[in-house]
Amino acid sequence: MDSLNDPYQLSRGVPSVEVFRRLRTQAGLSDKDPEAVALALPNTWHGVVLHHEGEPIGMGRVIGDGGTAFQIVDICVHPAHQGRGLGKHIMAALTEELERRAPATAYVSLIADGPARVLYEKFGFADTASHDSVGMYRVMGASHGAGESGAEPS
Ligand SMILES: CC(C)(COP(=O)(O)OP(=O)(O)OC[C@H]1O[C@@H](n2cnc3c(N)ncnc32)[C@H](O)[C@@H]1OP(=O)(O)O)[C@@H](O)C(=O)NCCC(=O)NCCS
C-alpha cells in the first residue's frame, strides 16, 4: 500500500459520537442511536480516522473479543473523497493490525454493502455463501422476522 499523500492523514483511534454519526450518514450508511454509539466506541479493538486538512472524512473499526472473533465495521469515506484509494488505506490499516495482533486462528467477518465487496475482496475476504454458511443478523428492537422486511444496511 502506498503511503497517504498530504493533505490526508490516517490516525489510530475513534471519532467522537457526533463525528461518528456524521461520517456514517454522509457516506449513506444508517444513523445510530447516540447512546448506543457512546457505549460502543470505547470497546473498539482497533480504529482509524481519516482526516483531510484536519477535518475527519472517513473511518473504520475492528471490534471483537480480541482472540477468536473480530468484525470489521463502520468503513466509510465521505463521498467527495471516494475513488482515491482512501478506502483501501483504511482497510490496509485495519488488516495490518489484525495480522500483527490477532491470533492466526481468528475469524474476521464483515457485512459488505453493495459494491464495497470489491474493496474487501482485495484484502482476502470471501463470500461466506461459497463455504456453505450464510451471514445472519437480527436488530434487537425489531420484531422477529426482521430479515423478512429486506436487507438492513449495516
Ligand atoms: C466503500 C468505500 C469505503 C470505499 O472507499 P473509497 O475510498 O471510495 O475506495 P477506494 O478508492 O480505496 O477503492 C477501493 C477499491 O474498491 C473498489 N470500489 C470502490 N468503490 C467502488 C464502487 N462504487 N464500485 C465498484 N468498485 C468500487 C475499487 O475496485 C477500488 O479498487 P481499485 O482502485 O484498485 O480498482 C466508500 O465508497 C464508502 O464510504 N461508501 C459508502 C459507505 C459504505 O458503503 N461503506 C461500506 C459499508 S460495508
The ligand as a Gaussian input file, in Angstrom:
#p B3LYP/6-31G(d) Opt

LIG

0 1
 C      -16.840000       1.645000       0.266000
 C      -15.961000       2.876000       0.454000
 C      -15.455000       2.941000       1.873000
 C      -14.760000       2.771000      -0.498000
 O      -13.943000       3.896000      -0.284000
 P      -13.140000       4.567000      -1.478000
 O      -12.149000       5.495000      -0.890000
 O      -14.084000       5.133000      -2.459000
 O      -12.442000       3.277000      -2.090000
 P      -11.065000       3.207000      -2.876000
 O      -10.913000       4.408000      -3.740000
 O       -9.986000       2.917000      -1.900000
 O      -11.326000       1.934000      -3.790000
 C      -11.054000       0.651000      -3.294000
 C      -11.444000      -0.395000      -4.284000
 O      -12.801000      -0.671000      -4.110000
 C      -13.417000      -0.762000      -5.369000
 N      -14.538000       0.143000      -5.335000
 C      -14.722000       1.197000      -4.508000
 N      -15.924000       1.754000      -4.728000
 C      -16.487000       1.032000      -5.713000
 C      -17.721000       1.110000      -6.379000
 N      -18.623000       2.066000      -6.102000
 N      -17.990000       0.209000      -7.327000
 C      -17.080000      -0.764000      -7.628000
 N      -15.886000      -0.881000      -7.019000
 C      -15.602000       0.009000      -6.081000
 C      -12.437000      -0.465000      -6.439000
 O      -12.187000      -1.672000      -7.072000
 C      -11.220000       0.011000      -5.711000
 O      -10.054000      -0.633000      -6.065000
 P       -9.125000      -0.173000      -7.307000
 O       -8.926000       1.290000      -7.159000
 O       -7.859000      -0.960000      -7.100000
 O       -9.894000      -0.553000      -8.512000
 C      -16.707000       4.187000       0.102000
 O      -17.162000       4.082000      -1.226000
 C      -17.883000       4.471000       1.009000
 O      -17.718000       5.092000       2.046000
 N      -19.062000       4.041000       0.591000
 C      -20.283000       4.337000       1.320000
 C      -20.331000       3.642000       2.647000
 C      -20.203000       2.159000       2.502000
 O      -20.834000       1.542000       1.660000
 N      -19.343000       1.590000       3.356000
 C      -19.102000       0.174000       3.350000
 C      -20.081000      -0.500000       4.219000
 S      -19.906000      -2.250000       4.071000

